[in-house]
Amino acid sequence: MTAPDAAGATAATAAATTAPDDTYPPTDRTVPTRSRERASYDREVVHAILDEGYVCHLGFVRDGAPVVLPTLYARVGERLYVHGSTGARPLRMAGRAGAEQPGLPVCLTVTHVDGLVLARSAFHHSINYRSVVVHGTARPVTEPAERTTALDALVDHVVPGRAADSRPANAKELAATAVLRLDLEEVSAKIRTGGPNDDAEDLGLPHWSGVIPVARAYGAPVPADDLAPDTPVPAYLTRL
């Protein structure tokens, strides 16, 4: 994907990184009804959870019914970007929602599973997790410099350094690609850690209780069948 001009990239980045304070203000939609002590509105916590994920789930309403789609995403400062075909339903809906201020009300979520929590009772089984929920209005990105910044960020979010080490999108590919922006304004994280919460009367039961950690791992890079044999593995892949 092509690099934006310096002025355009600077403006897009500056707009995306403006943050009023270290926390997001809680709202009726971001305060959980259960286990409120697990909620966090800390920007660094939210950013870390978002930056570690690959796939988000994008929820919206179509013809009166809820729809949730898995998709790639990327964060640039205080904005999330998703992209897809210009013919994809949510991208078309966002573009036509309003003539003066187009946009699509959405709920976007990202979740990591960190452990399987096994209790002595079936009722207290759980998982350790980190999650983020974002409410807002997704709007189409039409300004060329911001579009390029967003598309490069989507590539680099999957593998940092890859955008500069791949062929930039051509005019035909860019014309077939739409980008949505979702500002991080109404946001919360929720985190569970620790072991099972067994009832005192169950502690003497003979069933194993504890946590099975879950971690992401990467295998060795597998070259494409048609890759030239002398093509080296990029250094950024060895850092995964």
Secondary structure, DSSP 8 states (H G I E B T S, - for coil): -----HHHHHHHHHHHH--SSSB----TTTS-SS-GGGEE-BHHHHHHHHHH-SEEEEEEEETTEEEEEEEE-EEETTEEEEEEETTSHHHHHHHHS-SSS--EEEEEEEEEEEEEEE-SSGGG-EEEEEEEEEEEEEEE---HHHHHHHHHHHHHHHSTT-GGGS----HHHHHTEEEEEEESSEEEEEEE-SS----GGGTTSSS--EEEE-----------TTS-TT----HHHHT-
